Amino acid sequence: MQQVFIELYNYGPAWAKCSESERTDFAKKVIEAVKGLKSAGVDVVAYGMNSPKTDRRAPYDFFCVYRVPNAEFQREFERQIAASGWYDYFEQVNVSGDAKDFEAMLLGNAKMVRPVSS
């Protein structure tokens, strides 16, 4: 089943300590990796900045949203993010799961259905 993966992140202290040239080199590597994701069937929905005017704003300044083919691909994607060194530079939390029908999700909320570990 198709998965949705959302990254929420802030700059970390190590990122600020890098020179602009080092940050640019790292960003270019990530750009190439993201382009490769597209050819692997990942829909890169959006990269953006979390608006300071967002109601009940999450305490993260940036976001990325992807649709990935399946849960197995998702786990590998997560491993590749860790291996890239991304977490050395950014404070991040992730959200992921099966893309569901909104009505079924809301009715499941009414029944207090929770995610199960698979």
Buried (B, 14 or more C-beta within 10 A) or exposed (E): EBBBBBBBBBEBEEBEEEEEEEBEEBEEEEEEBBEEBEEEEBEEBEEEEBEEEEEEEEEBBBBBBBBBBEBEBBEEBBEEBEEBEBBEBBBBEBEBBEEEEEEEEEEEEEEEEEEEEE
